[in-house]
Amino acid sequence: MTSSIAERVIAIIAAQAVLDPGEVGEAMSLADLGIDSLGLVESIFAIEEEFDISVPFNANEPGNSDFDISSVAAIIAAVEGLVAEAGR
């Protein structure tokens, strides 16, 4: 059985934060997990590759992005929306 989108996103974020996926809570922010801007960009690339989607994220202006990075749950919801749009 394939992992859920949430499990896969959490695994990507956990790998970037060098944590066990069980240590990553959906209410946590990337800052809570110690992920900096470079880690964020690497996480975005990993998500794009994992799900074969294009994430609408501007690293130069993250606050003006259509991709919500305010929490792990927000990232999961955004990825779920992009996967649904892509029909995957």
C-alpha positions in Angstrom: 0.0 0.0 0.0 1.3 3.5 -0.9 1.8 6.0 1.8 -0.6 8.9 2.1 0.3 12.3 0.9 0.6 13.5 4.5 3.0 10.7 5.4 5.2 11.4 2.3 5.3 15.1 2.9 6.2 14.6 6.6 8.9 12.1 5.6 10.4 14.8 3.2 10.3 17.5 5.9 11.7 15.2 8.6 14.6 14.2 6.3 15.4 17.9 5.8 15.2 18.5 9.5 17.2 15.4 10.3 14.4 14.1 12.5 12.4 10.9 12.7 9.0 11.5 11.0 7.3 10.8 14.3 8.9 13.9 15.7 7.2 16.1 13.1 3.9 17.5 14.2 1.4 19.0 11.7 1.0 22.1 13.8 4.8 22.8 13.7 6.3 25.4 11.5 9.5 24.9 9.5 11.3 27.2 11.9 10.1 25.0 14.8 11.9 22.1 13.0 15.1 24.1 12.4 14.6 24.3 8.6 16.1 27.5 7.2 15.4 29.1 3.8 17.8 26.8 2.0 16.2 23.8 3.6 12.8 25.1 2.6 13.9 25.3 -1.1 15.4 21.8 -0.9 12.1 20.5 0.6 10.1 22.2 -2.2 12.3 20.5 -4.8 11.9 17.1 -3.0 8.1 17.6 -2.9 8.0 18.5 -6.6 10.0 15.4 -7.5 8.1 13.0 -5.2 4.7 14.0 -6.4 5.6 15.1 -10.0 4.1 18.5 -9.5 5.2 22.1 -9.8 5.0 24.1 -6.6 4.1 27.8 -7.0 6.7 29.1 -4.6 8.9 32.1 -5.0 11.9 31.8 -2.8 12.7 35.4 -3.2 9.3 36.5 -1.9 7.9 33.6 0.2 5.2 35.8 1.8 3.8 36.5 -1.7 3.6 32.8 -2.7 0.4 30.9 -3.4 2.0 27.9 -1.6 1.3 28.2 2.2 4.4 27.2 4.3 3.1 28.5 7.6 2.9 24.9 9.1 3.4 21.3 8.2 -0.4 20.9 7.9 -0.6 23.9 5.5 2.1 22.4 3.4 0.3 19.0 3.3 -3.0 20.7 2.4 -1.2 22.7 -0.4 0.4 19.5 -1.8 -2.9 17.7 -1.6 -4.5 20.5 -3.7 -1.7 20.4 -6.3 -1.9 16.7 -6.6 -5.6 16.8 -7.0 -5.3 19.5 -9.7 -2.7 17.4 -11.5 -5.1 14.4 -11.4 -2.6 12.1 -9.6 
